[in-house]
């Protein structure tokens, strides 16, 4: 709709976690390096946590792309953690391409153990990636820990990646999961972007989408400052605000997205109450409200907002043996 108007070849702020749109920041690079290092050097457990909208799923997509072309890596990718122990094992085996239907827990564990031993004897790497791991019950987290017992005297046969919201850190700090916590070899935390990173993020997303570097900035500096203060540096919310800011400017036939357009977007998405102070501070209640707003962004609000504004119809290279079920 607005791509031709702004000279773009694709939507720069699409919420779909596409690795082609991955914008590197220091924190994201460190987290991706920790994940890759932990897997390739068979460290066992790697944990990455971050608040809603900080880019965890996109980071995982980039990791899976990094692994995709390597012939010595196979992974199972679990994104629904609300399963029973048997369902959990059945899903893992199925994702590895192993027969799982109709088998009991002991049979599933035996099948998995033989699979891992076979791959380990060939110096192959096997990975279990669990997204939304903060939803795992303590019982299921204990099952995950027990899977790490599948090892030889000198190597971990299964590399386990846990990715989730900060509640995962709280669970791992609990007394009942102290054994699991002690087995975590690497931990990384994704945090919101600062104001400079937010500006660079917006610029890089526009350039990835084909923006002309020689033309005047699409987002004014005042607009970028407001985007940061409304979004609190959360990439997903930055995308939402910027996407709708472009739509607003297009509807007004303005070649530049100004601060007034950003104020209008924030009003439509009820973000005024989470406005950051000039020093970048924001209390916890406001931060939680912003996180909640993210969950409602595409539950009808965006569609009505778009219609109201326009009034028209308008790198990673890779390894695993298969694409993730996403």
C-alpha positions as CSV (number, residue, x, y, z in Angstrom):
1,X,0.0,0.0,0.0
2,X,2.6,2.6,1.0
3,X,5.7,0.8,-0.4
4,X,5.8,2.6,-3.7
5,X,5.0,5.9,-2.0
6,X,8.1,5.7,0.2
7,X,10.3,3.8,-2.5
8,X,10.4,0.5,-0.6
9,X,10.5,-3.0,-1.9
10,X,8.9,-4.7,1.1
11,X,7.2,-3.9,4.4
12,X,10.1,-2.8,6.6
13,X,8.3,-3.4,9.9
14,X,6.4,-6.7,9.4
15,X,5.9,-8.4,12.7
16,X,6.6,-11.9,11.2
17,X,10.0,-12.9,12.6
18,X,12.0,-13.1,9.3
19,X,15.7,-13.7,9.7
20,X,16.3,-11.6,6.5
21,X,15.1,-8.6,8.6
22,X,17.4,-9.4,11.6
23,X,19.0,-6.2,12.9
24,X,22.1,-6.9,14.9
25,X,22.6,-5.2,18.3
26,X,25.3,-5.9,20.8
27,X,22.8,-7.8,23.0
28,X,21.4,-9.9,20.2
29,X,24.8,-10.7,18.8
30,X,25.9,-11.9,22.3
31,X,22.8,-14.0,22.7
32,X,23.1,-15.6,19.3
33,X,26.8,-16.3,19.8
34,X,26.1,-17.9,23.2
35,X,23.4,-20.2,21.5
36,X,25.6,-21.1,18.6
37,X,28.7,-21.7,20.8
38,X,26.8,-23.8,23.3
39,X,25.4,-26.0,20.6
40,X,28.5,-26.4,18.5
41,X,30.8,-27.1,21.5
42,X,28.3,-29.4,23.2
43,X,27.9,-27.5,26.4
44,X,24.5,-29.1,27.2
45,X,22.1,-26.4,28.5
46,X,21.8,-22.9,27.2
47,X,19.2,-20.4,28.4
48,X,18.1,-17.2,26.8
49,X,15.4,-15.0,28.4
50,X,13.9,-11.7,27.6
51,X,10.7,-9.7,28.1
52,X,7.8,-9.8,25.6
53,X,8.7,-8.2,22.3
54,X,12.5,-8.2,22.7
55,X,13.1,-10.5,19.7
56,X,13.5,-14.0,21.2
57,X,11.6,-15.8,18.4
58,X,13.5,-14.0,15.7
59,X,16.7,-14.8,17.4
60,X,15.7,-18.5,17.3
61,X,14.9,-18.3,13.6
62,X,18.3,-16.9,13.0
63,X,19.9,-19.7,15.0
64,X,18.0,-22.4,13.1
65,X,19.1,-20.7,9.8
66,X,22.6,-20.8,11.0
67,X,22.3,-24.6,11.6
68,X,20.2,-25.4,8.6
69,X,22.9,-26.3,6.0
70,X,25.2,-28.2,8.4
71,X,24.9,-31.9,7.7
72,X,26.0,-32.8,11.2
73,X,23.2,-31.1,13.1
74,X,19.6,-32.3,13.7
75,X,17.2,-30.4,15.8
76,X,13.7,-30.7,17.3
77,X,11.9,-27.4,17.7
78,X,9.2,-27.2,20.4
79,X,7.1,-24.1,20.5
80,X,4.1,-25.4,22.5
81,X,5.3,-26.2,26.0
82,X,1.9,-27.0,27.5
83,X,2.2,-30.8,27.1
84,X,2.2,-33.8,29.3
85,X,5.5,-35.7,29.7
86,X,4.5,-38.4,27.2
87,X,3.2,-35.8,24.7
88,X,6.4,-33.9,25.2
89,X,8.5,-37.0,24.3
90,X,6.3,-38.0,21.4
91,X,6.6,-34.5,19.9
92,X,10.4,-34.6,20.2
93,X,10.7,-38.0,18.6
94,X,8.3,-37.1,15.8
95,X,10.3,-33.9,15.1
96,X,13.5,-36.0,14.9
97,X,11.6,-38.2,12.4
98,X,11.4,-41.2,14.8
99,X,8.3,-43.4,15.3
100,X,6.4,-42.2,18.5
101,X,2.7,-43.1,18.1
102,X,1.4,-45.6,20.6
103,X,4.6,-45.9,22.6
104,X,4.7,-45.5,26.4
105,X,7.2,-43.3,28.2
106,X,9.9,-46.0,28.7
107,X,9.7,-47.0,25.0
108,X,10.0,-43.3,23.9
109,X,13.0,-42.8,26.1
110,X,14.6,-45.9,24.9
111,X,14.0,-44.9,21.2
112,X,15.4,-41.4,21.9
113,X,18.5,-42.8,23.8
114,X,19.4,-45.1,20.9
115,X,18.9,-42.3,18.4
116,X,21.3,-40.0,20.4
117,X,23.9,-42.7,21.0
118,X,23.9,-43.5,17.3
119,X,24.4,-39.9,16.3
120,X,26.9,-39.4,19.1
121,X,29.0,-42.3,17.8
122,X,29.2,-40.5,14.5
123,X,30.3,-37.2,16.1
124,X,26.9,-35.7,15.1
125,X,25.2,-32.9,17.0
126,X,21.6,-33.2,18.2
127,X,19.7,-30.2,19.5
128,X,16.4,-29.7,21.4
129,X,15.1,-26.1,21.1
130,X,12.2,-25.1,23.4
131,X,10.6,-21.8,22.8
132,X,8.2,-20.3,25.3
133,X,10.0,-22.4,27.9
134,X,8.6,-20.2,30.8
135,X,5.3,-22.1,30.3
136,X,7.0,-25.4,31.2
137,X,5.8,-26.8,34.5
138,X,8.4,-27.8,37.1
139,X,7.6,-31.4,36.4
140,X,8.3,-31.0,32.7
141,X,11.4,-29.0,33.4
142,X,12.6,-31.9,35.5
143,X,11.9,-34.2,32.5
144,X,14.1,-31.9,30.4
145,X,16.8,-32.1,33.0
146,X,16.7,-35.9,33.0
147,X,17.1,-35.8,29.2
148,X,20.5,-34.2,29.8
149,X,21.6,-37.5,31.5
150,X,21.7,-39.0,28.0
151,X,25.5,-38.5,27.7
152,X,28.7,-40.4,27.4
153,X,31.7,-40.1,29.7
154,X,33.1,-37.3,27.7
155,X,30.2,-35.6,25.8
156,X,26.7,-34.4,26.0
157,X,24.5,-36.3,23.5
158,X,21.7,-33.8,23.5
159,X,22.1,-30.0,23.4
160,X,19.2,-28.2,25.0
161,X,18.2,-24.6,24.4
162,X,15.6,-23.0,26.6
163,X,14.1,-19.7,25.5
164,X,11.5,-17.8,27.4
165,X,10.3,-14.7,29.3
166,X,11.9,-13.6,32.6
167,X,9.5,-16.0,34.5
168,X,11.9,-18.8,33.2
169,X,14.7,-17.2,35.3
170,X,12.4,-17.2,38.3
171,X,11.6,-20.9,37.8
172,X,15.2,-21.8,37.4
173,X,16.1,-20.0,40.6
174,X,13.5,-22.0,42.6
175,X,14.8,-24.6,45.1
176,X,13.1,-27.5,43.4
177,X,15.0,-26.9,40.1
178,X,18.4,-26.2,41.6
179,X,19.8,-29.3,39.9
180,X,18.7,-28.0,36.5
181,X,20.1,-24.5,37.2
182,X,23.5,-26.0,38.1
183,X,23.6,-27.7,34.7
184,X,23.1,-24.5,32.7
185,X,26.4,-23.8,30.9
186,X,25.5,-20.5,29.2
187,X,22.9,-17.8,29.9
188,X,22.0,-14.7,28.0
189,X,19.4,-12.0,28.5
190,X,17.7,-9.9,25.8
191,X,16.9,-6.3,27.0
192,X,15.1,-3.5,25.3
193,X,17.1,-1.3,22.9
194,X,18.4,2.1,24.1
195,X,17.5,5.3,22.2
196,X,20.6,5.1,19.9
197,X,19.9,1.4,19.1
198,X,16.3,2.2,18.4
199,X,17.3,4.9,15.9
200,X,19.8,2.4,14.2
201,X,17.2,-0.4,14.3
202,X,14.6,1.8,12.4
203,X,17.2,2.9,9.9
204,X,18.5,-0.6,9.2
205,X,15.0,-2.0,8.8
206,X,14.2,0.7,6.2
207,X,17.4,0.0,4.4
208,X,16.7,-3.8,4.3
209,X,13.3,-2.8,2.8
210,X,15.1,-0.9,0.0
211,X,15.0,2.7,1.3
212,X,17.1,5.1,-0.7
213,X,20.0,6.2,1.5
214,X,20.3,9.5,-0.5
215,X,16.7,10.7,0.2
216,X,15.6,12.6,3.3
217,X,14.9,10.5,6.4
218,X,11.5,8.8,6.3
219,X,11.1,9.2,10.1
220,X,12.0,12.6,11.5
221,X,14.4,12.7,14.5
222,X,11.5,13.9,16.6
223,X,9.4,11.0,15.5
224,X,12.2,8.5,16.3
225,X,12.5,10.0,19.8
226,X,8.8,9.5,20.4
227,X,8.9,6.0,19.0
228,X,11.6,5.1,21.5
229,X,9.7,6.7,24.4
230,X,6.4,5.0,23.5
231,X,7.9,1.6,22.7
232,X,10.4,1.5,25.6
233,X,12.9,0.0,23.1
234,X,10.9,-3.2,22.5
235,X,11.5,-4.2,18.9
236,X,8.1,-5.7,18.4
237,X,6.4,-2.5,19.6
238,X,8.8,-0.4,17.5
239,X,7.7,-2.4,14.5
240,X,4.0,-1.8,15.3
241,X,4.4,2.0,15.8
242,X,6.6,2.4,12.7
243,X,4.3,0.4,10.5
244,X,1.3,2.4,11.5
245,X,3.3,5.6,11.3
246,X,4.1,4.9,7.7
247,X,0.4,4.3,7.0
248,X,-0.6,7.5,8.7
249,X,2.0,9.5,6.7
250,X,0.9,7.8,3.5
251,X,-2.7,8.7,4.2
252,X,-1.7,12.4,4.6
253,X,0.5,12.3,1.5
254,X,3.5,13.2,3.7
255,X,6.9,12.0,2.6
256,X,8.1,12.2,6.2
257,X,6.6,10.5,9.4
258,X,6.5,13.3,12.0
259,X,5.9,13.2,15.7
260,X,2.2,14.0,15.4
261,X,1.7,10.8,13.4
262,X,3.5,8.8,16.2
263,X,1.3,10.5,18.8
264,X,-1.8,9.4,16.9
265,X,-0.6,5.8,16.6
266,X,0.2,5.7,20.4
267,X,-3.3,7.1,21.1
268,X,-4.9,4.4,18.9
269,X,-3.0,1.6,20.6
270,X,-3.4,3.1,24.1
271,X,0.3,3.6,24.7
272,X,0.1,7.1,26.2
273,X,0.3,5.7,29.7
274,X,3.6,3.9,29.0
275,X,5.4,7.0,27.8
276,X,9.0,7.1,28.9
277,X,10.4,10.0,30.7
278,X,13.2,12.1,29.1
279,X,15.8,10.1,31.0
280,X,14.4,6.8,29.7
281,X,12.9,5.7,33.0
282,X,9.6,3.9,33.2
283,X,8.0,2.2,36.2
284,X,7.3,-1.5,36.3
285,X,3.5,-1.1,36.1
286,X,3.9,1.0,32.9
287,X,6.3,-1.6,31.4
288,X,3.8,-4.4,32.1
289,X,1.0,-2.4,30.5
290,X,3.2,-2.0,27.4
291,X,3.8,-5.7,27.2
292,X,0.1,-6.3,27.5
293,X,-0.6,-3.9,24.7
294,X,1.7,-5.9,22.5
295,X,-0.6,-8.9,22.8
296,X,-3.6,-6.9,21.6
297,X,-1.9,-5.3,18.6
298,X,-3.3,-7.5,15.9
299,X,-6.4,-8.6,17.7
300,X,-8.5,-6.3,15.6
301,X,-7.0,-3.0,16.7
302,X,-4.6,-2.7,13.8
303,X,-7.2,-3.4,11.2
304,X,-9.6,-0.7,12.4
305,X,-6.7,1.7,12.8
306,X,-5.5,1.1,9.3
307,X,-9.0,1.6,7.8
308,X,-9.5,4.8,9.8
309,X,-6.3,6.3,8.6
310,X,-6.4,5.4,4.9
311,X,-10.1,5.3,4.0
312,X,-9.0,3.3,1.0
313,X,-8.7,-0.3,-0.1
314,X,-5.8,-0.4,-0.4
315,X,21.7,-13.8,7.1
316,X,22.7,-15.8,8.3
317,X,23.2,-19.0,6.5
318,X,22.6,-22.2,7.9
319,X,22.0,-26.2,9.5
320,X,19.4,-29.0,10.7
321,X,18.0,-31.7,8.7
322,X,14.6,-30.0,8.4
323,X,12.8,-26.7,8.8
324,X,11.1,-26.0,12.1
325,X,7.4,-26.4,12.6
326,X,6.5,-22.7,12.7
